[in-house]
Amino acid sequence: MSEPVQDPQAEAKARRGRNIALALGLVLFVVLVFIVTVVRLGASVADRPL
């Protein structure tokens, strides 16, 4: 069975929406990992010698 022919503009809009959602998810994941890392390290990061 072949898929029904859709409007190329509708496909591009749907693809763009998926790409934006994926990018936001990736950014949120990176921010979450950063926050968890800072919380786990705590204030000892500022106290260490350079």
Summary of the structure (lengths in Angstrom):
residues: 50
radius of gyration: 21.1
end to end distance: 65.2
largest distance: 66.6
contacts: 76
relative contact order: 0.07
helix: 76%
strand: 0%
